[in-house]
Amino acid sequence: MKLPPLSLPDDPKLAENITHFGRALRRAGLNIGPGRITDAILAVSAAGFTSKVDFYWTLHACFVSKPEDRAVFAQIFRLYWRDPQFMEHMMAFLTPAVRGVQEERKAVAAERRAAQALLDQKDPELPDGKTNEDEVEVDIDASQTTSGEEHLKTLDFEQMSIAEMARAKRILATMRLPVPPILSRRTQALNGRIPDWRNTMRAAMRTGGEINQFKTKRPRIRYPNLVVLCDISGSMSQYSRAVLHFVHAVANRQGQGWAHVHAFTFGTQLTNITRHMRTRDVDAALAAAGAQAQDWESGTRIAACLDRFNRDWSRRVMGQGAVVLLITDGLDRDGDADLSKTMERLSLTAKQVIWLNPLLRYDGFAPKARGIAQMLPHVDTFRAGHNIASLEGVAAALSKPHDGGDKHRFMALIDSGPRPDTSRLGWSLAHTRNSDIGTPQ
């Protein structure tokens, strides 16, 4: 039984509509070029245009080449071809404060990517005669001015409204975290400043021992891993969601220099969510990660979770000079655990440990909590992590590894305060203090 003919916008031009549909798919991340669009037009001409099902699978065969692209294709096809009110739906996805639908239902995988991709195009006409360009201008004028974006970057994640959080997530999806490459002790036979005596003599043997060209070499370039340890306890839940959006953008953006991006969440237990962060659609990725992490908004056992990471995962993911991004407030509820020794082991296996703490947003913050005092000596950089601007500062911490951020200032507060219990603060802090004083404990 054949379905009724597919309804198109007024004054349809099939080839032009397929072209704009392919461009929308490309904006959403699918690998589509002019050749595929041409093949799609020819395939539709050959298969006919009388059945919705046939039309859908004809375009699907031409445009989809990876399993993870199916959800994006399905959403864009529904919005562009099947729904006569697709612009209203897209505006609702992108401006939830106006429509009030953000909290009424969970976002379907690829909906936001599909809406953003279709709102970017400006050429096709809509059923009411308006163009996408007109609609986009209204949306930008209303909520995406430069001053509004700058204000949003300095706004605390916990104080954001639903609409502001939706805009913040779109900004986080475009952020980059490039890392400078590491020069290895191994070399490669390319033009450089290091003499390559072996290749020089080998070339000379081909000319009877006469050296006609002096060979050089240079160090090999390798790239480190990024390991993200994100606290998802009750006090960190709002910040964790925003940070995981940022981690998802970093994990799916090629060409930043990271060899691999590994993501872990911890509250009362450690959960590896790396494979979920590799999913192209952020809604599907975070939904799967939340389903796997059963301790979301639970208590906090930082020492036990980091100890399990050191024992079970350190050797697998910490090679090649890995950089650790630790997101937690440091408020450990497990008073009997030795957090200092666990953090010391973590710092010894990492090239750089960057700690983002949302508590630094308070002007009167002091490292009085036992967990913070134990962790602070073993990190390289200590920074705030409560808004978009603080996450942008992570790039500065990577480019300046000797910049400790606020670490030295708070270490001075620890040193100037009452003499700590070295059995709890760990050997490293006690050893440093004894060396400065010059007297035995």
N, C-alpha and C positions, 0 to 999 in steps of 0.2 A: 504494500500500500504506500503510495507516494504522498509526501506531505505537500501542503499548498505552497505555491511559489513564494520565494523570499521577498519580503518588503524592504525596499531601500529608501533612503532619503529622497526628497523631491528632486526632480531633474537629475537622475542618476547617470553617471558615466562610469561604467563598470571598470575599465582599465585604470582610470584615474583613482577610483576608490580602492582598488587592490593595491595600487602604488602607495597611497597614503597609509593603508593598513600595514603594508610591509615596513614603511618608515617608522610607524608607531612601535612595531615589534622590535625594530633595531634600537630605538630609544630605550626600550625596556630591557635590553641586554642580549637579545638573540643575535646570532651571527648571520646577518642577512645583507646581501649586496645586490647590486642591480641585476646580476644574472639570475638570482633566485626570484626576484620580482617578475622578470620577463618570463621565466619558466612557469610561474604561477598564473600569469595572464593566459599563456598558451594552453596550460592544463585545464583551466576553467572553460576556455573556448572549445576544447576538445570534449570535455566531460559534460558540458551543458550547464544550464543554470535554472533548474526546475525543482531541485530538492535541497532542503536545508542540510540534511545529513550528508549528501554527496558533496555539496559545496564546502561544508566544514572539513571533511576528510581530504578533499582535493587540496585545499590550502594548507592543511596540516601536513600532508606529505611533502609539500614544497618548502615549507618554512621551518618545521620542527626537526631538529637533528639530534637533540639530547633529551633524555627523560625529564630532567629538571625544568625544561622549557615548556612542558605541556600545560602546566597550571597557568603560566603567563599567557600562552596562546589562547587558552580557553576563556580567560577573563577579558582579554582585549577583543576577541571575536564576539563575545556576548555584548560588550559595551558598544562596539563599533557597528555590528551588523544586525543584531537581533533586537536590541532594546531601543525603541523609538525615543525614549527619554534618557539616553545615555549621558548627556551633559549634566542633567540634574543629579544623577547618581555619582558622577565623577566629582562634581563640586561638593557633594556631601562627604565623599571620602577625604577630600583634601582640606575642607574647611568645616570640621565637625562642630565648631561653636555655633555656626549659623544654622545647621540642620539639626544638631542635637542628637546625632545617631552614634556617636563614638562609643558610648557606654551601653547602648541598647543591645548590641550584639557584638560578638567577636569578629574581627576582620578575617575575611576569607583569604587564603593564600593568594598572593599576587594581585589583590585588588588595588592596593595603593600604587604599585608599580605600573599597573595597567592604566590607572587614572592619570598618573603623572605623565606617562608616555603619550597618551592621547591629548592631554591638555597642552602639550608642547607644540603640537602641529597647528598650523595656521591657515592652510589652504582649503580643506574640504568645507563644504557648506553644510549647515545643520538644517533640520526640518523647519525651523522657524525663520530661516533666512539669515540668521546671524552667523558670523564666522567665529572660529575658535580664538582668533586673535583678539576679538572684542571681549570674549569671556575671560581670557587670560589677563587682559589689562585690568579688568574690574577686580579680579582676585588679587593681583599684585598691588594695585592702588589701595586695597582695603587692608591688607595684612602683611605685605612683604616689603615695606619701605626700608631704606638703609638704616634710619635711626631706630626703627623697631627691631631690626635684626641685631644691631649692636646692643640694645637694651636686653634682648633675649639671651645673648651670650653671657651676660653677667648675672642673670637671674638664677636663683637657686632652683635645682631640680624639684625639691620638695615643695616649693612655693608656686610652681607653675600650674596654671589651669589646664583643662583638657585640650583646649585649642593651642595654648602655648607649648605644651608637651608635644603635640603633633607636629608643630612647626620646628621644634627643637630636634625631633627625630629626623626630619628631612635634612636639617643642617648637618647632623651627625653622619648621615648616610653619604655626604659629599666630602667629609674630612679625610685627610691623608696623614699617614704616619711613616714617612720615609726614614730609612736608617742608612748611615754611611757604611760602605763595605769594609771588611776586615782584610788586611794584607796578611797572607799566610807566609810561613817560613819556607814553604815550597815555592819553587819558581817555575816559569814557563818560558819557552824559547821565543820570546818576542822582544822587540826593540825596547831597551831599558837602560838602566845605569849600572847594572851588575855584570861584570865580565863573565862570559860563557866560554871558559877555556876548553871544555870538552868538544863543543860544536866547532870552535875555532880550529882546533887541531884536526878534527875529523874532516873539515872542509879543506885544510891544507894538505892532507894525505891524498886528496884527489888531484892535486896540482903538483905532485912530486915533493911535498914538504914546504912549499912556498906559501906564506900567509898572504893572501890577497884581500881578505876581508876579515875584520875583527868582529866576532859575534858577541852579542850581549843578551841578557835576559832580565826579567823583572818578576817580582813576587806574584803569586797567584792571588786572585780575589775570591773570597768566599763570603757568604752572607749568613748572619746568625738567625736563630729561631726566636720568636716572640712567644713567651709563656705568660698567659693572663690568669691570675688567681683572683677571683671575684667573690667577695663576701655577699651572701644573699640572705642574711639573717634579718630579723624584723626591723632593726634600726637602720638597715642598709638597703631595703627592698626597692625604694623609689630610685635611689642612685644606681643600684645594680641594673635595673632595666635600661636606663639611659646609657650606662657604660657598655652593656652588651650590644646595644645598637651600634655603638662606636666600634667595638671589636668585630662585629659582623661586617661593617664597611671595610675595615682593614684587612680582614681575612679574604674578602672577595675582590679586592682591588689589586690587580697585577702591577708589577713594575715598581714596587716600593722598596725592594731589596730584601725582604724577609724570605728566608728559605722555607719556613713553615710557621704557621700561627696555631698554637695550642691553647685551648681555653678550658678552664676548670672553675667550677663553682663550689663553695663550701659554706656550711652553716653548722650543722651537727655531723655532717659527713661530706666526704669529697666526691665530686661527680665530674667525670670527663665529658664535656659537651663539644669537643672539637669537631666531630663529624657533622653536628647540627649547624655549626657556624659556617660550614662550607656550602650550605644550601643557599641558592641565589636569592630566594625570597625571604626577606627579613621576618615577616609575620609567621611563615611556616617554620623558620629556624628557631625563633624564640618560643613558639608554641611547643615544638618538640623538645627543646631544652628544658622548658618548665615542666613538661610531663615526666622527664627523666629525673630531674632534681626534686626529690620528694621532701626535702628539708627547706623549701622556700618559706621565708618569713618565720623561721624557727629560732632556736637558740644559737649560741655561738661557741664553738670549740675550736679556736684558731690553732692552738698547739697540736691537738690530736689530728686535725685535717692536714696541716703542713707536715707533720711527722709521717703521715701516710703518703703524702706526695713525695717526700724525700726517699721513702723506702720503696715505693712501687713504681713511681713514674720518673724520678730524677734522671736515671741513666738512659731512659728512652727519649726524653725530649730536651734535656739540658746540654746536649753536645753543641759543638761549633760556636762557643762563646755566646750562649743564649742570654737574652735580656728578659728579666722577670718584671711584670707589671702587676703589683699587688694593690688591690682595691679593698680596703677595710678600715673600720674606725678603730681597730685595735682593742676593743672592749671584750676581752676573753672572759668567758664565764667558768672556765675550768681552772680553778685556783691551784690545783695540785700539779699541773703540768709544767714542764720546764720549757717555756716558750723561747727563752734566750738561746738555749742550746740548739733548738730546732731552727731558729732563724739564722744562727751562725752557720749551720750546715748548708742551709739554702743559699746564703751569700757566698760560700766558698765554691759552690758548683755553678754559680751564675757569673757572667761577666759584669752585669749591672743589675741592681735591684732598685726599682722605682716604686715608692710607696705613695699612693694617692689616698688621702684621708679627708672625708667630708667635714670632720670636726674643726678643721682649720678655718672654716668660714666664720667662726666666732672670734672676736677680737681678744677675748679673755681666755683663750685656750691655753692650757698648760699641760705638759706631759706628766700628770699626777697619777693616772691610771697605771696599774702594775704592768698590764700587757703592753701599753705604749712604751713605757720605760724599758722594757725588755727588748722590744723589737727595734727601737730607734737606732742603737749603736750598729746594727748589722745591715742597714740599708744605705745605698749610695745617694739617693735623692728622696727628699721628703717634701711633698707638695699637697696643695688642696685639690679636691676632686669633687666639687659640688656643683659645677656649672660647665657650660661649653668652653668658656675661656680657659678654665683650668685644664681641660682635656687637650686643648690646643697647646698648652705649655709642655705637654709630654714630648712634643717634637723638639722643643728647646732643650729639654733634659737629655735627649739622645744625642743632639749635636754638641752638647757641652757636658761630657761625662763627669768632669770634675766640679760641676756646679751642683752643690748639695741642696739647693733650694732653701728651705727653712730648717734643715737638719741642724746646722751649726748653732743657730740661735736657740733651739730648744735643747740641744745638748748642753749648752752653757747654763740653761735653767736647771737641768738635772745636776750638773756639777756644783752649782752654787747653792743648791738646796740642802736639806738634811742628808747626812751620810747614809747611803742606801744599804740595804741588806744584800751583800754580794752573793749570797747563796741563791737569791731569787733573780738578781739582775744578770748573773752569768759571769763566766771567767773573763771574757773579753773586756767588759767595763771595769771589773776590779783590777785587771792587769794594767789597763791604761791609767787608772787613777793612781795605782801604786808607783808607776813609772814617773808620773808627773810630780808626786810628792817626794819620792826618793827615799821613803822609809818603808820597812816591811809592814805587812798587815798585822 
